[in-house]
Amino acid sequence: MERVLHFLLWAILFTPLIVAHGMFFPFIAGKILAFEGLTLIATLLWLYLWSKNPARFAPKITWLTLAIGGYVLVNFIASLQGVNFWRSF
């Protein structure tokens, strides 16, 4: 399962190369669908692995984690103060 998770994470990096010719927006729609699908599957797989072995798959708190968390928190507070939450976010 861990190898599948690693493969999915590497596959996510190649989503910018996808061009779906059969869609209305061929240069964007395929990338979005592939990225969202791979990210969802990888997240669910990581949560499963974390529940089975919390010591190994627990997230580590680093300065980068705190910086991204702070950014998301400030962005969320700014969105709450906007006229429309979803358009502000």
HUZISUL-V165056 format. One line per field, one symbol per residue. psi: psi as a letter, one per 20 degrees, with the letter a starting at -180 (. if undefined). Layout:
psi = ???
This chain:
psi = hhhggggghhhhhjhiipoohjrgnhigghggggggghggghghgghghhhhmhhhjqqporhgghggggghgghgghhhirgoghhh.
